[in-house]
Amino acid sequence: MSDFDCKTMNELTINDIETIIHRDESRILEVKKTTGELYAGMQSGCAFLNTEGGWLFFGVHPTTLKILGQDVVDKTRQEITWELYKFSPAIDLAAQYIDVPGRPGQKVIAVWFPAPIPFTAPYTYDGRPYYKVENTTKPMPREMFDERIRLSDPKKFSWEMAPCPGATVRDIDSKTLKTAIDEGISKGRIPADAAAAKTTFDRLRPFKVLMPGDLLTNGAIALFGKDPSRFFDHCKVRLARFEGTIMDKFRDQTVVEANLFQQFKAIEDFCRKHMFLSGDQDDFDSKNELTVPIKVIREASLNLLAHRTWWSEARTPSVAIFDDRIEFMNPGAFPTGTTPEEFRRHPHSEPINEKIAGALFKGGKAEGWGRGILNMFTYCKEAGLPEPEYAFVTNFVSLTIRFKNPLAPYLTDQGNSSSNERLNERLNERLNPSLLETLALIKANPGIQRKEIVAKTGKGDATIGRHLVTLAEKDFIEHKGSKRTGGYYAK
């Protein structure tokens, strides 16, 4: 927020207005020529209250931004005051009237609309909510309005603690529940006597997912259900491995319809399948790890499952692996007014699904409260990876982790598909990224010679020589032709 935005209403001057309207921040500025557009102006004010705050001026030309001013009489002031009363929830707003130099009797009317306070209900004007999309005022969609209402009082509108209609104890997966109890006991998060509980209800009690009268909640079924999709279709996660760096062609995809503990394991297994193991150059058995450390995958998966929103059945989380990165798309948002950087500086926990997050922690999956983001940044740094990247898109939080070395591209030569299938399956062997790069280059350039590989990769001749020997021994490549004119081919 700038100094101008913090000024009291009595301090704003015509010079301040000149600066504000010319600072190229149209997203937080709305100008109208006169109060003949009062209703539209207040709609924009409502949008400011629901987005990031902003200034509304009357008496400024909307195209040239020339300060014109307008006549202001008692009726003008009364009309503005009346319109300001139409905001709900009630908010203390006031208009300021600034004289325009050289234009006697003409005034600019200014109203400052503050940014929303975290976890407040959305504002309406004359019974309707609005929000800003870039510099445009739009009616707020019903789904967005309802979600903000729920966020304003998460406990009152809690999805996870609502009763699950029709669910009975027979819908609980005893194996998942037992495993969670055993892991919780081993980590000291659940009392040891939980293992001796006689009934399923008693075994569920440490996880706080029952309503009075031992009614099963949505959270209980999402966490421990045999088939949660029977009760809510969006209890699932989409997993995909795409070829290249865009979503135009996929190599593998699946939709995991299971409880959250099973989804957590499925994400880890999918990443192990598609993110090749790598080790020190030319040493297959030393320090083999996934392209992204498994600790990072686990933390990202927990954030995906524990902090997703459940109100819209049209939204499901997803994990997408590309040649150069992995992306986690999570339905939801950071708490209003917070950023990933703030969580790094001051780790804390604000789970929107408190019981689900607590159950995953007690069941041994999470390592600590409020440290997931900080841990991911730390683990990526230790692995030599770029910092994780967060982005906010409508109704989703995106987490991108870029690879230090790209995965070998999939090989899709239509003329030899069966051979390529076998080769791609074998790429999951423990080849480090440097070897994979050499292999991909040979596949893309059949008959390429050693000196050409050296030139294209920029690696030393001795290093490429070791690569070629290793790949040949592993039966990935072969040399055809004479030593002087022949070249290398992928098998």
C-alpha positions as CSV (number, residue, x, y, z in Angstrom):
1,M,0.0,0.0,0.0
2,S,1.4,3.4,-0.9
3,D,1.6,6.6,1.2
4,F,-1.4,8.0,-0.8
5,D,-3.5,5.0,0.1
6,C,-2.7,5.5,3.8
7,K,-3.7,9.2,3.9
8,T,-6.6,10.3,6.0
9,M,-9.4,11.8,4.0
10,N,-8.5,15.4,5.1
11,E,-5.0,15.1,3.8
12,L,-5.6,14.2,0.1
13,T,-4.7,17.0,-2.2
14,I,-5.2,17.7,-5.9
15,N,-1.5,16.9,-6.4
16,D,-2.0,13.6,-4.7
17,I,-4.8,12.8,-7.1
18,E,-2.7,13.7,-10.1
19,T,0.0,11.3,-8.9
20,I,-2.5,8.5,-8.2
21,I,-4.3,8.6,-11.5
22,H,-1.0,8.6,-13.5
23,R,0.9,5.9,-11.7
24,D,-0.2,3.1,-14.0
25,E,-2.2,1.1,-11.5
26,S,-5.5,0.8,-13.2
27,R,-6.4,-2.4,-11.4
28,I,-6.7,-0.4,-8.1
29,L,-8.2,2.8,-9.7
30,E,-11.6,3.7,-11.1
31,V,-12.4,7.1,-12.5
32,K,-15.8,8.5,-13.6
33,K,-16.5,11.8,-15.3
34,T,-19.5,12.6,-13.0
35,T,-21.8,11.1,-10.4
36,G,-24.1,10.4,-13.2
37,E,-22.2,7.1,-13.1
38,L,-22.6,6.7,-9.3
39,Y,-24.1,3.3,-9.4
40,A,-21.4,1.8,-11.7
41,G,-18.7,3.6,-9.5
42,M,-20.0,1.9,-6.4
43,Q,-20.0,-1.5,-8.1
44,S,-16.3,-0.9,-8.7
45,G,-15.9,0.1,-5.0
46,C,-17.5,-3.2,-4.0
47,A,-15.0,-5.0,-6.3
48,F,-12.1,-3.2,-4.6
49,L,-13.4,-4.3,-1.2
50,N,-13.4,-7.9,-2.4
51,T,-10.0,-7.8,-4.2
52,E,-7.1,-5.6,-3.2
53,G,-8.6,-2.2,-2.4
54,G,-8.6,0.9,-4.6
55,W,-9.5,4.5,-5.3
56,L,-12.7,5.7,-6.9
57,F,-12.8,9.3,-8.3
58,F,-15.6,11.3,-9.8
59,G,-14.7,14.3,-11.8
60,V,-11.9,12.8,-13.9
61,H,-12.1,12.1,-17.6
62,P,-11.9,8.3,-18.0
63,T,-9.9,8.4,-21.3
64,T,-7.6,11.5,-21.0
65,L,-7.4,11.3,-17.1
66,K,-7.8,15.1,-17.1
67,I,-9.1,16.4,-13.8
68,L,-12.3,18.2,-14.6
69,G,-14.2,18.2,-11.3
70,Q,-18.0,18.5,-11.1
71,D,-20.7,20.5,-9.4
72,V,-21.3,19.3,-5.8
73,V,-24.5,20.4,-4.1
74,D,-26.3,19.0,-1.0
75,K,-28.2,16.5,-3.1
76,T,-24.9,15.2,-4.5
77,R,-23.5,14.5,-1.0
78,Q,-26.8,12.9,0.2
79,E,-26.9,10.6,-2.8
80,I,-23.3,9.5,-2.2
81,T,-23.9,8.9,1.5
82,W,-27.0,6.9,0.7
83,E,-25.1,4.7,-1.8
84,L,-22.3,4.1,0.8
85,Y,-25.0,2.7,3.2
86,K,-25.8,0.0,0.6
87,F,-22.6,-2.0,1.3
88,S,-22.8,-5.2,3.4
89,P,-21.3,-6.1,5.8
90,A,-21.4,-2.5,7.1
91,I,-18.2,-0.7,6.6
92,D,-17.1,2.9,7.5
93,L,-16.6,4.6,4.1
94,A,-16.5,8.3,3.5
95,A,-16.2,10.6,0.5
96,Q,-13.8,13.5,0.3
97,Y,-14.4,16.6,-1.8
98,I,-11.3,18.3,-3.3
99,D,-11.4,21.7,-5.0
100,V,-10.0,21.8,-8.6
101,P,-7.7,24.8,-9.0
102,G,-8.8,27.2,-11.8
103,R,-12.3,25.7,-11.9
104,P,-14.4,27.6,-9.3
105,G,-17.1,25.4,-7.8
106,Q,-15.8,22.2,-9.4
107,K,-14.7,19.4,-7.1
108,V,-13.2,15.9,-7.4
109,I,-15.0,13.3,-5.3
110,A,-12.7,10.7,-3.8
111,V,-13.5,7.5,-1.9
112,W,-10.9,5.0,-0.7
113,F,-12.0,1.3,-0.5
114,P,-9.6,-0.7,1.7
115,A,-8.4,-4.3,0.8
116,P,-10.3,-7.1,2.5
117,I,-9.3,-8.3,6.0
118,P,-8.4,-12.0,5.9
119,F,-11.3,-14.4,6.5
120,T,-14.1,-11.8,6.2
121,A,-17.3,-12.4,4.3
122,P,-17.4,-11.0,0.8
123,Y,-18.9,-7.5,0.4
124,T,-22.0,-6.8,-1.5
125,Y,-23.3,-3.5,-2.9
126,D,-27.1,-3.2,-3.3
127,G,-27.4,-6.9,-2.6
128,R,-24.8,-8.1,-5.2
129,P,-21.1,-9.0,-4.9
130,Y,-18.5,-7.8,-7.3
131,Y,-14.7,-8.4,-7.8
132,K,-11.9,-7.2,-10.0
133,V,-10.4,-9.1,-12.9
134,E,-7.4,-7.0,-13.8
135,N,-8.9,-3.6,-14.3
136,T,-12.5,-4.8,-15.0
137,T,-15.3,-5.0,-12.5
138,K,-17.2,-8.3,-12.7
139,P,-20.2,-9.8,-10.9
140,M,-18.8,-12.3,-8.5
141,P,-19.8,-15.9,-9.5
142,R,-22.0,-17.7,-7.1
143,E,-19.4,-20.4,-6.5
144,M,-16.8,-17.9,-5.5
145,F,-19.2,-16.0,-3.3
146,D,-20.2,-19.2,-1.5
147,E,-16.6,-20.2,-1.1
148,R,-15.7,-16.9,0.5
149,I,-18.6,-17.2,2.8
150,R,-17.3,-20.6,3.9
151,L,-13.8,-19.3,4.4
152,S,-15.1,-16.5,6.6
153,D,-16.2,-19.1,9.1
154,P,-14.5,-22.4,8.4
155,K,-15.8,-24.1,11.5
156,K,-19.4,-23.2,10.8
157,F,-19.2,-24.4,7.2
158,S,-16.7,-27.2,7.7
159,W,-17.0,-29.9,5.0
160,E,-14.8,-32.4,6.8
161,M,-16.9,-32.4,10.0
162,A,-20.3,-32.6,8.2
163,P,-22.0,-35.9,8.7
164,C,-21.6,-38.3,5.7
165,P,-25.2,-39.4,4.8
166,G,-25.5,-43.2,4.5
167,A,-22.0,-44.0,5.8
168,T,-21.7,-46.8,8.3
169,V,-18.8,-48.5,10.1
170,R,-18.7,-51.1,7.3
171,D,-17.5,-48.3,4.9
172,I,-14.2,-47.9,6.9
173,D,-11.1,-49.6,5.5
174,S,-9.7,-51.5,8.6
175,K,-6.3,-52.0,7.0
176,T,-5.8,-48.2,6.3
177,L,-7.0,-47.4,9.9
178,K,-4.7,-50.0,11.5
179,T,-1.7,-48.8,9.6
180,A,-2.3,-45.2,10.6
181,I,-2.7,-46.2,14.2
182,D,0.5,-48.3,14.2
183,E,2.5,-45.5,12.6
184,G,1.0,-42.9,14.9
185,I,1.9,-45.0,18.0
186,S,5.5,-45.6,16.7
187,K,6.0,-41.8,16.4
188,G,4.4,-41.1,19.7
189,R,1.5,-39.2,18.3
190,I,-1.3,-41.6,19.4
191,P,-1.5,-43.3,22.8
192,A,-0.3,-46.9,22.7
193,D,-3.6,-48.2,24.1
194,A,-5.2,-47.2,20.7
195,A,-3.9,-50.5,19.3
196,A,-6.1,-52.4,21.8
197,A,-9.3,-50.6,20.9
198,K,-12.2,-53.1,20.4
199,T,-14.4,-51.3,17.9
200,T,-13.8,-49.3,14.8
201,F,-15.4,-46.3,16.4
202,D,-12.9,-46.5,19.3
203,R,-10.0,-46.9,16.8
204,L,-11.2,-43.7,15.0
205,R,-11.4,-41.6,18.2
206,P,-7.8,-40.5,18.2
207,F,-8.2,-38.9,14.8
208,K,-11.2,-36.7,16.0
209,V,-13.3,-37.5,12.9
210,L,-16.5,-38.5,14.6
211,M,-19.6,-36.4,15.5
212,P,-21.5,-36.8,18.7
213,G,-23.4,-40.1,18.7
214,D,-20.5,-41.7,16.7
215,L,-21.7,-40.3,13.4
216,L,-19.2,-40.7,10.6
217,T,-18.1,-37.5,9.1
218,N,-17.0,-36.7,5.5
219,G,-13.5,-36.4,6.9
220,A,-13.6,-39.9,8.3
221,I,-14.7,-41.4,4.9
222,A,-12.2,-39.3,3.0
223,L,-9.4,-40.4,5.3
224,F,-10.3,-44.1,5.9
225,G,-13.1,-45.0,3.6
226,K,-13.0,-48.2,1.5
227,D,-14.6,-46.4,-1.4
228,P,-14.9,-42.6,-0.7
229,S,-16.1,-42.0,-4.3
230,R,-19.3,-43.7,-3.5
231,F,-20.2,-40.7,-1.3
232,F,-18.4,-37.9,-3.0
233,D,-17.0,-38.2,-6.5
234,H,-14.2,-35.6,-6.1
235,C,-12.3,-37.6,-3.5
236,K,-9.6,-38.5,-6.0
237,V,-6.3,-37.3,-7.5
238,R,-5.3,-37.1,-11.2
239,L,-1.7,-38.2,-12.1
240,A,-0.1,-37.8,-15.4
241,R,3.3,-38.1,-17.1
242,F,3.5,-35.9,-20.2
243,E,6.0,-36.1,-23.0
244,G,8.1,-32.9,-23.4
245,T,7.2,-29.7,-21.5
246,I,3.6,-29.1,-22.5
247,M,0.3,-31.0,-22.1
248,D,-0.1,-32.0,-25.7
249,K,0.7,-35.7,-25.3
250,F,0.8,-37.9,-22.3
251,R,2.8,-41.1,-21.7
252,D,0.8,-42.3,-18.7
253,Q,-2.2,-41.1,-16.7
254,T,-4.4,-42.4,-14.0
255,V,-7.1,-41.2,-11.7
256,V,-6.8,-42.6,-8.2
257,E,-10.2,-42.9,-6.5
258,A,-9.2,-43.9,-3.0
259,N,-8.9,-42.6,0.6
260,L,-6.3,-39.9,1.3
261,F,-3.8,-42.3,2.9
262,Q,-4.0,-44.4,-0.3
263,Q,-3.8,-41.4,-2.5
264,F,-0.6,-40.3,-0.7
265,K,1.0,-43.6,-1.4
266,A,-0.2,-43.6,-5.0
267,I,1.4,-40.2,-5.7
268,E,4.7,-41.4,-4.3
269,D,4.6,-44.6,-6.3
270,F,3.7,-42.7,-9.5
271,C,6.7,-40.4,-9.0
272,R,9.0,-43.3,-8.3
273,K,7.8,-44.9,-11.6
274,H,8.4,-41.9,-13.8
275,M,11.1,-39.8,-12.2
276,F,14.3,-41.7,-13.0
277,L,16.9,-42.5,-10.4
278,S,20.1,-40.6,-10.7
279,G,23.5,-41.0,-9.0
280,D,27.0,-39.7,-9.3
281,Q,28.2,-39.5,-12.9
282,D,29.2,-43.0,-14.3
283,D,28.5,-44.6,-10.9
284,F,25.3,-46.5,-10.9
285,D,25.3,-47.7,-7.3
286,S,26.3,-44.6,-5.3
287,K,23.8,-42.3,-3.8
288,N,20.8,-43.1,-6.1
289,E,17.9,-40.7,-5.6
290,L,14.8,-39.5,-7.5
291,T,15.2,-36.5,-9.8
292,V,13.3,-34.7,-7.0
293,P,14.1,-36.0,-3.5
294,I,11.3,-38.2,-2.1
295,K,11.1,-36.0,1.0
296,V,10.0,-33.1,-1.3
297,I,7.4,-35.2,-3.1
298,R,6.0,-36.3,0.3
299,E,5.7,-32.7,1.6
300,A,4.1,-31.5,-1.6
301,S,1.7,-34.4,-1.6
302,L,0.7,-33.7,2.0
303,N,0.0,-30.1,1.2
304,L,-2.0,-31.2,-1.8
305,L,-4.2,-33.6,0.2
306,A,-4.5,-31.8,3.5
307,H,-5.2,-28.3,2.4
308,R,-7.4,-28.8,-0.6
309,T,-10.9,-27.4,-0.6
310,W,-13.9,-29.7,-0.9
311,W,-16.8,-27.5,-1.6
312,S,-16.8,-27.8,-5.4
313,E,-17.1,-31.3,-6.8
314,A,-15.8,-30.1,-10.1
315,R,-12.3,-29.5,-8.7
316,T,-9.8,-32.3,-8.0
317,P,-6.1,-32.1,-7.2
318,S,-3.5,-33.2,-9.8
319,V,0.2,-34.1,-10.2
320,A,1.8,-33.7,-13.6
321,I,5.3,-34.8,-14.5
322,F,7.0,-33.2,-17.5
323,D,10.5,-33.6,-18.9
324,D,11.7,-30.5,-16.9
325,R,9.5,-30.2,-13.9
326,I,6.7,-31.6,-11.7
327,E,3.5,-29.6,-11.0
328,F,1.1,-30.0,-8.1
329,M,-2.3,-28.3,-8.6
330,N,-4.3,-27.9,-5.5
331,P,-7.9,-26.7,-5.3
332,G,-7.9,-23.9,-2.8
333,A,-5.8,-20.8,-1.9
334,F,-3.4,-19.6,0.7
335,P,-5.1,-17.9,3.6
336,T,-6.2,-14.4,2.5
337,G,-3.4,-11.9,3.0
338,T,-0.6,-14.5,3.3
339,T,2.1,-15.7,0.9
340,P,4.5,-18.7,0.7
341,E,7.3,-16.3,1.6
342,E,5.5,-15.4,4.9
343,F,5.2,-19.1,5.7
344,R,8.9,-19.5,5.1
345,R,9.8,-16.6,7.5
346,H,7.3,-17.6,10.1
347,P,6.3,-21.3,9.9
348,H,2.8,-21.9,11.3
349,S,-0.2,-24.0,10.6
350,E,-3.6,-22.7,9.2
351,P,-5.2,-25.8,7.8
352,I,-8.5,-25.3,6.2
353,N,-9.2,-29.0,6.9
354,E,-8.0,-29.1,10.5
355,K,-9.2,-32.6,11.3
356,I,-7.9,-34.1,8.0
357,A,-4.5,-32.4,8.5
358,G,-4.4,-33.6,12.1
359,A,-5.2,-37.2,11.1
360,L,-2.5,-37.3,8.5
361,F,-0.1,-36.0,11.1
362,K,-1.2,-38.4,13.7
363,G,-1.1,-41.2,11.1
364,G,2.6,-40.6,10.6
365,K,2.6,-38.9,7.2
366,A,3.4,-35.3,8.1
367,E,6.6,-34.5,9.9
368,G,5.6,-31.4,11.7
369,W,2.9,-28.7,11.9
370,G,3.4,-25.7,9.6
371,R,6.8,-26.7,8.3
372,G,5.9,-28.2,4.9
373,I,6.7,-25.2,2.8
374,L,9.9,-24.4,4.7
375,N,11.0,-28.1,4.5
376,M,10.4,-28.2,0.7
377,F,12.6,-25.1,0.2
378,T,15.3,-26.6,2.4
379,Y,15.3,-30.0,0.7
380,C,15.4,-28.5,-2.8
381,K,18.3,-26.4,-1.8
382,E,20.2,-29.4,-0.4
383,A,19.6,-31.3,-3.6
384,G,20.8,-28.4,-5.8
385,L,17.4,-27.8,-7.3
386,P,15.9,-24.4,-8.0
387,E,13.5,-23.0,-5.4
388,P,9.9,-24.3,-5.6
389,E,7.6,-21.9,-7.4
390,Y,4.1,-21.0,-6.2
391,A,1.5,-19.5,-8.5
392,F,-2.2,-18.6,-7.9
393,V,-4.7,-19.3,-10.5
394,T,-8.5,-19.1,-10.2
395,N,-9.5,-21.6,-7.4
396,F,-6.1,-23.4,-7.5
397,V,-2.7,-23.1,-6.0
398,S,0.1,-24.3,-8.3
399,L,3.4,-25.7,-6.9
400,T,6.2,-26.2,-9.5
401,I,9.5,-27.9,-8.8
402,R,11.9,-27.7,-11.7
403,F,14.6,-30.4,-12.3
404,K,18.3,-29.8,-12.1
405,N,18.7,-32.1,-15.1
406,P,15.8,-32.9,-17.4
407,L,14.3,-36.4,-17.7
408,A,15.2,-38.2,-20.9
409,P,12.4,-37.5,-23.4
410,Y,10.1,-40.3,-24.4
411,L,10.8,-41.8,-27.8
412,T,7.8,-42.0,-30.1
413,D,9.1,-43.0,-33.5
414,Q,5.9,-44.4,-35.1
415,G,7.9,-46.8,-37.3
416,N,9.3,-48.8,-34.4
417,S,6.8,-48.4,-31.6
418,S,7.3,-51.8,-30.0
419,S,11.1,-51.3,-29.8
420,N,10.6,-47.8,-28.3
421,E,8.2,-49.2,-25.7
422,R,10.8,-51.6,-24.5
423,L,13.5,-48.9,-24.5
424,N,11.3,-46.5,-22.6
425,E,10.5,-49.2,-20.0
426,R,14.2,-49.8,-19.5
427,L,14.9,-46.1,-19.0
428,N,13.7,-46.6,-15.5
429,E,17.0,-48.3,-14.8
430,R,19.5,-46.4,-12.7
431,L,20.9,-44.1,-15.4
432,N,22.0,-40.7,-14.2
433,P,20.8,-37.6,-16.1
434,S,24.2,-37.2,-17.9
435,L,23.9,-40.7,-19.4
436,L,20.3,-40.2,-20.2
437,E,21.2,-37.1,-22.1
438,T,23.7,-39.0,-24.2
439,L,21.3,-41.8,-24.9
440,A,18.6,-39.3,-26.0
441,L,21.0,-37.7,-28.3
442,I,21.9,-41.0,-30.0
443,K,18.2,-41.9,-30.4
444,A,17.5,-38.5,-32.0
445,N,20.6,-38.8,-34.3
446,P,21.0,-42.5,-35.5
447,G,24.5,-43.1,-36.7
448,I,26.0,-40.2,-34.7
449,Q,29.7,-40.4,-34.2
450,R,31.6,-39.9,-30.9
451,K,33.2,-36.6,-31.9
452,E,29.7,-35.2,-32.8
453,I,28.4,-36.3,-29.4
454,V,31.3,-34.5,-27.7
455,A,30.5,-31.3,-29.7
456,K,26.8,-31.4,-29.1
457,T,26.9,-32.1,-25.4
458,G,30.0,-30.0,-24.5
459,K,31.4,-32.8,-22.4
460,G,34.9,-34.1,-22.6
461,D,35.9,-36.9,-24.9
462,A,36.9,-39.1,-22.0
463,T,33.5,-38.6,-20.4
464,I,31.6,-39.4,-23.6
465,G,33.8,-42.5,-24.0
466,R,32.8,-43.8,-20.6
467,H,29.1,-43.0,-21.4
468,L,29.3,-45.0,-24.7
469,V,31.0,-48.0,-23.0
470,T,28.4,-48.0,-20.1
471,L,25.4,-47.7,-22.5
472,A,26.7,-50.4,-24.7
473,E,27.3,-52.7,-21.7
474,K,23.7,-52.1,-20.5
475,D,22.6,-53.0,-24.0
476,F,21.0,-49.5,-24.7
477,I,23.2,-48.8,-27.8
478,E,25.3,-50.4,-30.4
479,H,28.0,-49.3,-32.9
480,K,27.5,-50.1,-36.5
481,G,30.0,-49.7,-39.4
482,S,33.8,-49.2,-39.3
483,K,35.6,-47.5,-36.4
484,R,36.4,-44.5,-38.7
485,T,33.0,-44.0,-40.5
486,G,30.5,-45.9,-38.4
487,G,28.3,-44.5,-35.7
488,Y,26.1,-45.2,-32.7
489,Y,22.4,-46.4,-32.7
490,A,19.9,-46.9,-29.9
491,K,18.6,-50.4,-29.6
